[in-house]
């Protein structure tokens, strides 16, 4: 029960964080920067392209993990509701 409540709380905080306009703006700005770095790289700048790609992947990993926290919180919330109804 305590783990479910922790998941619910963490999911709510993750949702608030993900919905924060400043966070949304920062994530969009970073994505735009990394794509721009990749596109503006010269043919001999393999390292620059690789770094931009890795950063984009890390940014995507962050977004996915945040979404998982939100989803886990929603699932735990539903489970707690079902447990309370029994």
Buried (B, 14 or more C-beta within 10 A) or exposed (E): EEEBEEBBEBBBEBBEBBEEEEEEEEBEEBBEBBBEBBEEBEEEBEEBBEBBBEBBEEBEEEEEEBEEBBBBBBBBBEBBEEEEEE
